Amino acid sequence: MNQTVAAAQRHIADIEARVIRQSAMVERLSKAGLDSTKAEHTLRVLEQALALTHEHIRILLPGGLAVGNASRP
């Protein structure tokens, strides 16, 4: 596996972890009756970044490669 693909896989794992944490933050804010608008926006941005990173790795590898645990949008 080349270094670019390995870096992309690490990046995907990092973004997935961030998505999980941000999703939990949105849930906590909502349950507490607090404004979660900015947290939800951040979550959407992270999800978009994850989708773009998955697309990047599909471009890098002919036939694609299953990486990460989150579902792809």
N, C-alpha and C positions, 0 to 999 in steps of 0.2 A: 504494500500500500504506500503510495507516495505521500510526501509531507503535506501537500495541499489538501488531500483528502483527509488525512489524519487531523489537520487543523480544522477543517470543516466539521468533522465529527465532534471534536472537542467544543467547537462553537455551538453546535446543535445541542449538545448535552447541557451547556451553560444556559442557553436560552430556555430550554425545557424546564430547567430548575427555576429560572426566574418566572416563567409562566405559572408554574405551580405556586410559588410564593405569592405572586401578585393576585392570582385567583383567590387564594386564601384571604388575602388582605381585603379584596372586594367583598367577600362573604362576611368577614368580621365587621366591616363598616356597615354593610347593609343590615346585618342582624342587630347592630347597636343603634340603628335608626339614624346613622350619620350619612352625610353626603359622600357618595362613592364615585361621583362623576369623573374626577381626575384619575382615580385608581382604575376605573373601567377603561378610560382612554389609554392609560399606560398599558393595561392588559392587551387591548386591541393592537397597539403598536408592537408589543412583544410578540403577539401571535403572527402579525404580518412579517416581522423579522424572521421568525421561525420558518414561515412558509417560503420566504425568499431564500433562506439558507438551504432549505431542502431542494428548492429549484436549482440553486447553484451546484449542489452536489450531483443532481441528475444531469446537469450539463457537463460536469467534469468527468462523469463515468458513463460510458456507453452502456445502456441497459439499466442504469440506475443502481442504487445500492440502498438497502434498507438500513437506516440509521435512526437511532433515537427511539423513544417510547411514545411520544405524543402523536396523536393522529394528525395527519396533514390536512389543512383546509382545502 
